[in-house]
Structures are given as structure tokens and as C-alpha cells.
Amino acid sequence: MSQADRDEGIAWVEHQLPGLIEKVYARSVETLPVYQDEKHVATGELRRSIEDNLRFLVRALRHPGKPLDLAVPEQTGRRRAHQGVPLPEVLQVYRIGFGILWGALVERASQNPRTEVLTRLLDTSTRIWTVAEEHATAVTEAYRATTAEILISQEHRRAALVEVLLTGHVSKDAGPWEAASLLGFPADADLVVVAAQTNEVAAESLPGIARRLAELGCVSGWRLTPALQLGVIALARPDAMDEVLETLRGYPAARVGVSPPFPARTDAPRALRLARAALATTARSATKVRVFSASPIAAMIAADPHEAERLTDDVLGPVLHLAESDRDVILETLETYIDTGGSAADAAALLHCHPNTVRYRLRRIEELTGRSFTRPNDMAELAAAAYGLELTRIAQHRGA
């Protein structure tokens, strides 16, 4: 095909462009709901984008030997990613545009079926679909790269908002309540804090946890430290706590501490201390997901870590001085017995032993401490000391 023939064909295409642009626009709006309002892409911008990309194709046809300048499709891919238009819909507009252009060329060739016209059409078709493939690749790569950048930026922002909650940091324009709102937490939802030990340095021990919780209707935010994966979860409904715990138990390799539910966003720093305390107890427990007690006694103990350490020594001192293997078994039995509401049978089920074994260990605690599980005051002191022990462990863990 001669250069003159090619130039004549390109000139004809350029003359048809205004009408072709309108056809592509009308077909795109008609078939793709995302473009039927201006929520994502304004009408004028969509027309300009179609025009820019069709002219890109025409330039590629006019200069078949020149390398393609893919700036136009790359810019479109980046912009649509920022606008939140799904990639399949973005690519569909290009298919519509190229298809309408090709249809116009075929229609023109059918009106003049000379051999040289058909030869020119075949030559043009090869170039069109080659350009179309490179065009689609450029759009896709730019879109995906931009989407990745957006997601990383969003995750960094969410991690920063989680940090605001967990530290209670207040700046001139934002504090815990604002951070919770920006994270998408419902205003009336109770929150829980989760502390999961990482299995490797700065590696998530709960991969995909936000998505799994979202399937339960629970919004969450997470941040990663070298040793911990920390999260704040908004409970979707009052009974959601059991589902959240079951989801956390779905990570068999993870050790997880969970705070009791709390309504006030300003209580998140305290809840973090309780979650970390619960996590500390899993190191010597068969239970890998542990919730720190919601008891008011536990709350009071958590408010004063130094008093917690003193109380623990006063009440459980003789137990703490036992040989390590013996001490750990006794303390785990005490903590499990308290967690199960004073049920030897339930404690035995969790500890994988006979209820009489639990009762024997409880009698040892009574003998060593001089306190009885049947006297309310003694029981309160033992429970408070057990809670204090959890906080003492986390303090020691931090200092290690």
C-alpha cells in the first residue's frame, strides 16, 4: 500500500472523528452504568478522554514506524484509578472506541471493494489491533500501579488513625473520636483492641483479618510493629464478640490478646494495655486467644500497675516462689478457673485434665496463700492478684 493511499485513508478517518467520538460516547454511556451519572467522571471529561484516545490511535496509524507515545492511555489509567472507576469498565470504553472506528473503516471499504482498498484495510487492521493491545496494556499497568499506591496510602493513613486511638493522641484538629469516625466506626458501636504476636519480625500474624471481619459486618483498623499486629475492631452488634473471637481462633499459629469491649474512644489506650496483658498470659497457656477480664476488679488493677505488682506479691507470693514448672501449672489453673466463672469442670475442659485435678490444684493455692475460694473476700483478693499478675507480666515483657 502506497504512502498516498495511507494518507488518504487517515485523512478520511480524521474527518470522521467528531461523529465517531459522539458514537463512542453515546455507546459508553448507554452500556456502562458507571458513566451514566457524573459521580465518578464528568460528561465533559469523558468526551475529552475519548477524543484524546481516538486521536492517539489515529496518530499511531499515520506514523506506523514510530514508537508509541503511551502518555495518553497511561494518564487515563491513572485518573480512572483515582476516580474509582472499575478497570473492566475503563477497558470497555476502549473496546467500544476501537470497535466503532474499525466498523467505520469496514463500512467505507465495502463501498469501494477494489483490491487496493481491501489491502489497505487489512494493513490498517493489523496496526489498529496492535496499537489496541499496547494501549490496553498501558492503561491496565498505569491503573494497577496507581491503585496499589492508593491502597498503600490508605493503609498508611488507617494505621496512623489507629495509632491516634491506641495512644490517645490529640492534635489541634483531631483526636480519638475523630480518628474513630475517619476509620468508619459507627458512633454507637463498642470497640475492642486486639494485640497479636508476630511470628516473624514485622510480619502479620493475622493476614487478611480486616477482610474476614468485614464479612461479619465489623469495621476494623490495624497497624504493625516489629513485635505486634495491633487492631481496633468496631463490633457490628452486641453479640458480635463471639464471632470476632471465633475468627481470631481461625489463625492457629497466632497468639492473640483481646481487650473487653468498651464504648468510649478515649479508653483505647487502656484497652491496649489489657489486650497486651491478655496476650502475655497466652505464652504459658493452651489458650491462644485470650480476652482480658471485663471485671471491675480487673479495671481497677489495670489503673495502677505498681499496686498490681504489690498485690500480686502479697497474695500469690508463695505460689510465685515455687519451681517454675509447678508454678506455671498452678497459676494457669487459677487464671482459667477465674475466667470460667469458678467452674472446675469448665476449667478442666480448657486445661485438658480431670475436674478433680483442678480441685487439687485449687486446694494447693488455698494452702500456699492462706485464702479460701469459699470466702468472698479471699476470692476477691485471689482474683485481683490474678489480674495483677497479668499486668505484671506485660510490664516485664515490655522491659525485656
Backbone torsions as a table, in degrees:
resi	resn	phi	psi	omega
1	MET	NA	132.1	-176.4
2	SER	-75.2	159.9	176.7
3	GLN	-60.8	-36.3	-179.7
4	ALA	-64.0	-42.5	178.5
5	ASP	-61.8	-43.1	-179.7
6	ARG	-63.1	-45.3	-179.3
7	ASP	-62.5	-37.5	179.6
8	GLU	-64.5	-41.8	179.4
9	GLY	-65.7	-41.9	179.7
10	ILE	-65.7	-38.5	178.5
11	ALA	-62.5	-39.1	178.7
12	TRP	-64.4	-43.1	179.3
13	VAL	-60.7	-45.1	-179.2
14	GLU	-62.0	-36.3	178.8
15	HIS	-66.5	-31.1	-177.9
16	GLN	-85.5	-8.7	-171.3
17	LEU	-55.1	-46.4	-178.3
18	PRO	-54.8	-44.4	178.8
19	GLY	-68.3	-38.7	179.4
20	LEU	-65.0	-39.6	178.7
21	ILE	-59.6	-44.3	-180.0
22	GLU	-65.6	-38.1	177.8
23	LYS	-64.1	-44.5	179.4
24	VAL	-63.2	-43.5	179.5
25	TYR	-61.1	-49.6	-177.5
26	ALA	-61.9	-43.0	179.7
27	ARG	-65.6	-39.2	-179.6
28	SER	-64.3	-46.5	-179.4
29	VAL	-66.7	-36.1	-178.0
30	GLU	-68.5	-39.1	-171.5
31	THR	-100.1	-16.1	-175.9
32	LEU	-119.5	105.4	-176.5
33	PRO	-57.2	-28.6	-177.1
34	VAL	-62.4	-23.2	-179.4
35	TYR	-99.6	6.4	-175.3
36	GLN	-84.3	-9.1	169.3
37	ASP	-133.6	179.8	-176.4
38	GLU	-103.3	22.8	-179.9
39	LYS	-62.8	-40.9	-178.0
40	HIS	-101.3	-52.2	-174.6
41	VAL	-129.1	125.2	178.6
42	ALA	-68.0	152.4	-178.4
43	THR	-55.8	-48.8	-178.7
44	GLY	-62.6	-37.8	-179.9
45	GLU	-67.8	-39.3	179.1
46	LEU	-62.4	-43.9	178.1
47	ARG	-60.6	-46.3	-179.3
48	ARG	-61.5	-39.8	179.8
49	SER	-64.9	-42.9	177.6
50	ILE	-61.5	-44.2	179.5
51	GLU	-62.3	-46.2	-179.0
52	ASP	-59.1	-41.6	-175.4
53	ASN	-77.4	-32.4	174.8
54	LEU	-69.8	-39.8	177.0
55	ARG	-65.6	-34.0	173.9
56	PHE	-57.4	-44.5	-179.6
57	LEU	-65.6	-42.5	-179.8
58	VAL	-62.7	-41.8	177.5
59	ARG	-61.0	-39.2	178.9
60	ALA	-65.5	-33.7	177.9
61	LEU	-73.2	-34.7	-178.8
62	ARG	-70.2	-32.7	-176.6
63	HIS	-124.2	70.8	-174.0
64	PRO	-63.7	-20.5	-178.1
65	GLY	-89.8	-10.2	-176.5
66	LYS	-86.2	144.0	175.0
67	PRO	-61.1	145.0	-178.4
68	LEU	-74.1	133.9	170.4
69	ASP	-91.9	105.1	-171.6
70	LEU	-91.1	18.9	-177.7
71	ALA	-61.2	-38.6	-177.0
72	VAL	-65.3	-54.6	178.9
73	PRO	-64.1	-34.2	178.0
74	GLU	-64.1	-42.0	178.8
75	GLN	-63.8	-41.5	178.5
76	THR	-62.9	-44.1	179.3
77	GLY	-59.2	-45.0	-179.6
78	ARG	-64.1	-44.0	-176.3
79	ARG	-66.7	-42.3	179.9
80	ARG	-65.9	-32.4	176.2
81	ALA	-63.2	-44.9	178.2
82	HIS	-64.6	-31.8	-178.7
83	GLN	-82.1	-8.8	177.9
84	GLY	79.1	20.5	176.2
85	VAL	-80.1	127.6	-179.2
86	PRO	-59.3	143.3	-177.5
87	LEU	-58.6	-42.5	179.5
88	PRO	-57.2	-37.6	178.7
89	GLU	-69.5	-36.1	177.2
90	VAL	-61.6	-48.3	-178.9
91	LEU	-67.4	-30.5	-179.6
92	GLN	-64.9	-34.7	176.6
93	VAL	-61.2	-40.3	179.0
94	TYR	-67.0	-39.3	178.1
95	ARG	-63.0	-41.5	177.4
96	ILE	-61.3	-46.6	-178.2
97	GLY	-62.1	-48.4	-178.8
98	PHE	-67.4	-36.5	179.7
99	GLY	-65.4	-42.0	179.2
100	ILE	-66.4	-40.5	177.7
101	LEU	-62.6	-46.1	179.3
102	TRP	-62.9	-39.6	178.5
103	GLY	-62.1	-38.8	178.6
104	ALA	-64.4	-40.7	179.2
105	LEU	-65.6	-40.4	179.8
106	VAL	-65.6	-42.8	179.5
107	GLU	-61.3	-41.6	179.6
108	ARG	-65.3	-42.2	-179.3
109	ALA	-64.6	-35.2	-178.7
110	SER	-66.3	-22.9	179.2
111	GLN	-82.0	-10.6	-179.1
112	ASN	-145.7	74.4	-170.2
113	PRO	-78.5	41.7	174.1
114	ARG	-72.8	154.0	-176.7
115	THR	-57.7	-43.9	-177.2
116	GLU	-67.4	-29.7	177.7
117	VAL	-69.1	-43.0	178.3
118	LEU	-66.1	-37.8	177.2
119	THR	-61.7	-43.4	178.8
120	ARG	-62.4	-39.2	-179.8
121	LEU	-64.1	-43.5	179.4
122	LEU	-63.6	-42.3	178.7
123	ASP	-62.5	-41.3	179.8
124	THR	-67.6	-37.9	-178.3
125	SER	-62.6	-41.1	178.6
126	THR	-59.9	-44.5	-179.5
127	ARG	-67.1	-40.7	-179.0
128	ILE	-59.5	-49.2	-174.7
129	TRP	-75.2	-27.1	172.4
130	THR	-65.1	-46.6	178.5
131	VAL	-64.7	-40.5	-179.6
132	ALA	-59.3	-41.4	179.9
133	GLU	-65.6	-45.3	179.3
134	GLU	-66.2	-36.5	178.8
135	HIS	-62.1	-49.8	-178.9
136	ALA	-62.9	-38.6	177.8
137	THR	-62.9	-43.3	179.8
138	ALA	-64.0	-43.8	177.9
139	VAL	-60.6	-47.7	-176.5
140	THR	-62.7	-47.5	-178.2
141	GLU	-64.2	-42.5	178.8
142	ALA	-65.1	-41.2	179.4
143	TYR	-62.2	-48.5	-177.3
144	ARG	-67.1	-39.3	178.5
145	ALA	-64.2	-41.6	179.8
146	THR	-68.2	-40.5	177.7
147	THR	-60.1	-41.7	178.0
148	ALA	-61.9	-43.0	178.0
149	GLU	-61.8	-41.8	179.9
150	ILE	-63.2	-45.0	-178.9
151	LEU	-63.5	-42.3	178.7
152	ILE	-63.1	-43.4	178.7
153	SER	-62.1	-42.1	179.1
154	GLN	-64.8	-41.4	179.3
155	GLU	-65.1	-39.3	177.0
156	HIS	-62.6	-41.9	-180.0
157	ARG	-66.3	-43.5	179.1
158	ARG	-64.1	-39.2	177.8
159	ALA	-62.2	-38.8	178.6
160	ALA	-66.1	-38.6	178.1
161	LEU	-67.5	-38.3	175.0
162	VAL	-61.2	-40.5	178.3
163	GLU	-61.7	-38.7	176.7
164	VAL	-59.3	-44.5	179.8
165	LEU	-64.6	-48.4	-172.8
166	LEU	-70.9	-25.5	179.2
167	THR	-98.3	-15.8	-175.4
168	GLY	72.7	17.7	-176.6
169	HIS	-63.7	134.7	177.7
170	VAL	-122.6	122.2	175.4
171	SER	-105.4	-176.3	-176.7
172	LYS	-67.6	-22.7	-176.8
173	ASP	-124.8	5.9	-179.1
174	ALA	-161.0	147.9	175.9
175	GLY	-145.9	-166.6	-176.8
176	PRO	-56.0	-42.1	-178.5
177	TRP	-66.3	-41.1	178.6
178	GLU	-66.8	-40.1	179.3
179	ALA	-62.5	-43.2	179.1
180	ALA	-61.7	-40.0	179.0
181	SER	-65.9	-42.4	179.9
182	LEU	-67.3	-27.7	176.0
183	LEU	-75.4	-9.9	179.3
184	GLY	89.3	16.0	179.8
185	PHE	-75.1	129.8	175.3
186	PRO	-58.6	141.6	-174.1
187	ALA	-62.6	-29.3	-175.9
188	ASP	-100.6	7.9	-177.3
189	ALA	-85.4	138.7	169.6
190	ASP	-71.8	151.3	178.9
191	LEU	-114.8	157.3	167.9
192	VAL	-134.0	148.8	175.9
193	VAL	-105.8	138.5	-179.5
194	VAL	-120.1	135.0	174.3
195	ALA	-126.1	113.8	-179.3
196	ALA	-115.0	131.5	179.6
197	GLN	-72.8	132.6	178.2
198	THR	-75.2	143.3	179.5
199	ASN	-81.0	-25.2	173.4
200	GLU	-134.8	165.7	-178.4
201	VAL	-59.8	122.4	176.3
202	ALA	54.8	35.7	176.3
203	ALA	-116.5	131.2	-177.9
204	GLU	-60.6	130.5	173.8
205	SER	-93.7	-10.6	178.9
206	LEU	-124.1	61.4	-177.9
207	PRO	-62.8	136.9	178.3
208	GLY	75.1	12.1	-174.4
209	ILE	-64.8	-38.2	-179.1
210	ALA	-61.5	-40.6	179.3
211	ARG	-66.7	-42.8	-179.6
212	ARG	-63.3	-40.5	178.1
213	LEU	-67.7	-36.9	178.9
214	ALA	-61.1	-33.1	177.3
215	GLU	-65.1	-22.5	175.3
216	LEU	-88.8	-3.8	-176.6
217	GLY	88.8	10.1	-177.0
218	CYS	-101.4	122.4	175.6
219	VAL	-83.2	141.6	-179.5
220	SER	-144.2	161.2	174.1
221	GLY	-134.3	144.5	-172.8
222	TRP	-136.5	152.1	170.2
223	ARG	-142.9	153.4	-174.8
224	LEU	-116.4	132.9	171.9
225	THR	-114.5	172.2	179.2
226	PRO	-57.1	-31.6	-174.8
227	ALA	-111.1	-17.1	-172.1
228	LEU	-136.2	147.4	164.6
229	GLN	-105.7	114.9	-174.1
230	LEU	-108.3	141.8	-180.0
231	GLY	-145.5	154.9	171.6
232	VAL	-122.7	128.2	-175.4
233	ILE	-119.2	131.1	173.4
234	ALA	-92.3	117.8	-178.7
235	LEU	-72.2	126.0	-174.1
236	ALA	-68.0	-25.8	-177.7
237	ARG	-159.6	165.3	-175.2
238	PRO	-58.0	-31.0	-177.1
239	ASP	-95.5	12.9	-175.7
240	ALA	-76.0	-17.1	-175.6
241	MET	-58.5	-41.9	-179.3
242	ASP	-62.8	-39.1	179.4
243	GLU	-68.8	-37.2	177.7
244	VAL	-63.3	-45.8	-180.0
245	LEU	-63.4	-39.6	178.6
246	GLU	-63.9	-37.9	177.1
247	THR	-64.4	-43.6	178.5
248	LEU	-63.3	-35.5	178.4
249	ARG	-69.8	-12.8	177.3
250	GLY	-74.0	-0.2	175.0
251	TYR	-109.3	84.8	-170.9
252	PRO	-62.9	-22.9	-178.2
253	ALA	-88.9	-6.0	-173.8
254	ALA	-96.7	139.6	170.1
255	ARG	-102.9	127.2	-168.4
256	VAL	-134.4	133.2	171.3
257	GLY	-110.4	140.1	-176.0
258	VAL	-130.0	137.3	176.6
259	SER	-80.5	162.0	168.9
260	PRO	-66.7	156.8	176.1
261	PRO	-62.3	147.2	178.5
262	PHE	-145.9	144.7	-177.2
263	PRO	-90.0	-33.7	-173.0
264	ALA	-82.9	125.6	-178.7
265	ARG	-63.2	-26.0	179.6
266	THR	-73.6	-8.9	179.3
267	ASP	-88.2	1.3	-176.6
268	ALA	-61.5	-40.4	178.2
269	PRO	-59.2	-41.7	177.7
270	ARG	-65.7	-40.2	178.9
271	ALA	-63.9	-33.7	176.7
272	LEU	-63.1	-42.0	177.5
273	ARG	-59.5	-41.4	-179.1
274	LEU	-69.3	-38.9	178.0
275	ALA	-64.1	-40.9	178.2
276	ARG	-67.7	-35.4	176.5
277	ALA	-64.8	-43.0	177.5
278	ALA	-62.8	-39.0	178.3
279	LEU	-62.3	-39.9	-178.3
280	ALA	-60.1	-34.1	-177.6
281	THR	-74.9	-18.7	-179.2
282	THR	-73.0	-17.1	-177.8
283	ALA	-62.8	-29.1	-179.0
284	ARG	-118.6	21.8	-175.9
285	SER	-124.1	153.0	174.7
286	ALA	-74.6	-18.2	179.4
287	THR	-85.5	118.6	-175.9
288	LYS	-91.7	-15.9	174.7
289	VAL	-120.1	117.1	-174.4
290	ARG	-130.3	135.2	177.2
291	VAL	-102.1	128.9	175.8
292	PHE	-68.2	140.9	-174.5
293	SER	-58.1	142.4	175.3
294	ALA	-87.5	6.6	-178.0
295	SER	-60.4	140.2	174.9
296	PRO	-58.2	-31.0	177.3
297	ILE	-61.5	-44.2	179.1
298	ALA	-61.9	-38.6	180.0
299	ALA	-63.6	-43.4	-179.8
300	MET	-65.5	-40.1	179.4
301	ILE	-64.5	-39.9	-178.2
302	ALA	-65.6	-24.2	-177.4
303	ALA	-71.8	-19.8	-177.5
304	ASP	-139.0	86.8	-177.3
305	PRO	-58.4	-34.2	179.6
306	HIS	-66.9	-40.7	176.9
307	GLU	-66.6	-34.8	178.1
308	ALA	-61.0	-42.5	-179.9
309	GLU	-66.1	-40.5	179.4
310	ARG	-65.1	-43.7	-179.8
311	LEU	-62.9	-40.9	179.7
312	THR	-60.7	-45.1	179.4
313	ASP	-64.4	-42.4	-178.0
314	ASP	-64.0	-43.4	-173.2
315	VAL	-88.3	-43.7	-172.3
316	LEU	-107.2	11.2	-178.0
317	GLY	-50.0	-50.0	-179.6
318	PRO	-61.1	-33.0	178.0
319	VAL	-70.3	-41.7	-177.6
320	LEU	-64.5	-21.7	-178.8
321	HIS	-90.5	2.9	176.3
322	LEU	-71.2	165.9	172.8
323	ALA	-58.4	147.9	-170.2
324	GLU	-54.7	-47.7	-177.4
325	SER	-63.0	-42.5	179.3
326	ASP	-67.5	-44.0	-179.6
327	ARG	-59.8	-45.4	-176.6
328	ASP	-64.4	-39.3	178.9
329	VAL	-65.1	-43.5	-179.1
330	ILE	-64.4	-45.8	-177.6
331	LEU	-67.7	-39.1	178.0
332	GLU	-63.7	-37.8	177.8
333	THR	-64.7	-43.8	178.6
334	LEU	-60.7	-49.0	-178.3
335	GLU	-63.4	-40.7	-179.7
336	THR	-68.7	-38.6	178.6
337	TYR	-61.9	-41.9	178.6
338	ILE	-68.7	-42.8	-179.0
339	ASP	-62.2	-31.4	-178.0
340	THR	-92.2	14.5	175.5
341	GLY	74.1	26.3	177.9
342	GLY	80.5	29.3	179.3
343	SER	-106.4	114.2	178.7
344	ALA	-65.2	-36.4	-178.6
345	ALA	-67.1	-45.2	179.6
346	ASP	-66.3	-39.7	178.0
347	ALA	-62.5	-41.4	-180.0
348	ALA	-62.7	-38.4	179.8
349	ALA	-62.4	-41.0	179.8
350	LEU	-73.0	-32.2	-177.4
351	LEU	-89.7	-3.6	178.8
352	HIS	58.7	48.6	176.0
353	CYS	-143.7	179.5	-179.3
354	HIS	-82.2	146.6	177.3
355	PRO	-55.1	-32.5	178.7
356	ASN	-66.6	-31.0	176.3
357	THR	-64.7	-41.5	176.6
358	VAL	-61.5	-45.3	-178.8
359	ARG	-63.3	-38.2	177.9
360	TYR	-62.5	-43.8	179.7
361	ARG	-66.0	-36.4	178.0
362	LEU	-65.2	-38.0	177.2
363	ARG	-64.8	-36.2	176.7
364	ARG	-62.3	-41.1	178.0
365	ILE	-61.4	-42.6	179.6
366	GLU	-62.1	-42.3	-179.6
367	GLU	-66.4	-41.4	-176.3
368	LEU	-73.3	-36.4	-174.5
369	THR	-96.2	-15.8	-176.2
370	GLY	74.0	17.5	-179.8
371	ARG	-120.5	151.7	-175.8
372	SER	-115.4	140.2	176.7
373	PHE	-72.3	-9.8	-179.8
374	THR	-93.4	-10.7	178.6
375	ARG	-99.5	124.5	-174.7
376	PRO	-54.5	-44.9	-178.5
377	ASN	-64.2	-43.3	179.0
378	ASP	-63.3	-42.4	-179.5
379	MET	-63.1	-39.5	178.8
380	ALA	-62.9	-41.1	179.7
381	GLU	-66.2	-41.0	178.9
382	LEU	-64.8	-41.5	178.4
383	ALA	-64.6	-45.1	179.9
384	ALA	-62.0	-39.9	179.3
385	ALA	-66.4	-36.8	178.2
386	ALA	-65.2	-42.1	176.9
387	TYR	-65.1	-40.9	178.8
388	GLY	-62.5	-35.4	178.5
389	LEU	-62.8	-38.9	178.2
390	GLU	-60.9	-44.4	179.7
391	LEU	-68.4	-35.4	177.5
392	THR	-64.0	-40.2	179.0
393	ARG	-62.8	-43.1	-179.2
394	ILE	-67.3	-36.1	177.3
395	ALA	-63.6	-41.9	178.1
396	GLN	-66.0	-37.3	179.2
397	HIS	-63.5	-40.5	179.2
398	ARG	-65.1	-37.4	-176.4
399	GLY	-79.5	-11.9	-177.0
400	ALA	-70.6	NA	NA
